[in-house]
Amino acid sequence: MITIRPIPAFNDNYIWHLQAGNEHWVVDPGDAAPVKKALEGAKLSGILLTHHHFDHTGGVASLVKEFDCPVFGPGTIDGVTHPLADGDQFTLLQRDCEVFAVPGHTLDHIALALHASDGIHLFCGDTLFAAGCGRLFEGTPAQMHESLTKLASLPEDTKVYCAHEYTLANLQFASAAEPGNGDITARLESDRATRDRDQPTLPSSIGLELATNPFLRTGSPEIRAQAAAHGTTPDASAVEIFATLRHWKDNF
């Protein structure tokens, strides 16, 4: 059995800690100190990276120095010992792990889908967020839309492990983008209560994102209408609607 726990870091990052027996892996360790504390003296077996931003990689050198462990991730990142690319598969914690290239937030961004007995666990870094998506620092709207579409095609019970606790802010935007969506209203109420208990709103699921994430709902008539009010044409493509939503969210 695999146990997956969030390790809080910085203001709103989550470093995901995967454990099966005596094996311990972490995803996107931007800071080494909370990882070492969470291990409680255990040895780190390996590191998984989704992209090169420092808040996801800043702890790698210190962890490798102490634990001499392998680093799996995009080949663009210094210190990666096992470069990963779209379509790659490897064994992680004695389970199959699949790699998806998901450019948009960065050009080198990947997502990792771990196939376990209880379903798929998706580690998507800053591409897909709970009720949102990452900013386009390097890629284009078309690239990010395609990346999100790829992830949204996974089974609806796929668990989604994002790298930041942005859920409430994203749901507030989602409420503006699709104010008639009752699923968004219910999710915002539920997740506010979760945060009031100082608990993470993650993992999410693909099914929940399909119901409440405006960036996955560009075909919604209400979202199309809201996008038109922010600059798109009535016959705008899904990519154009996505681009308008992303620009609106950047300034929300």
Secondary structure, DSSP 8 states (H G I E B T S, - for coil): --EEEEEEETTTEEEEEEEETTEEEEE--S-HHHHHHHHTT----EEE-S---HHHHTTHHHHHHHH---EEE-TTSTT-SEE--TT-EEEETTEEEEEEE--SSSTT-EEEEEEETTEEEEEEETTEETTEE---SSS-HHHHHHHHHHHHTS-TT-EEEESB--HHHHHHHHHHHSTT-HHHHHHHHHHHHHHHTT-----EEHHHHHHH-GGG-TT-HHHHHHHHHTT--TT--HHHHHHHHHHHHHT-
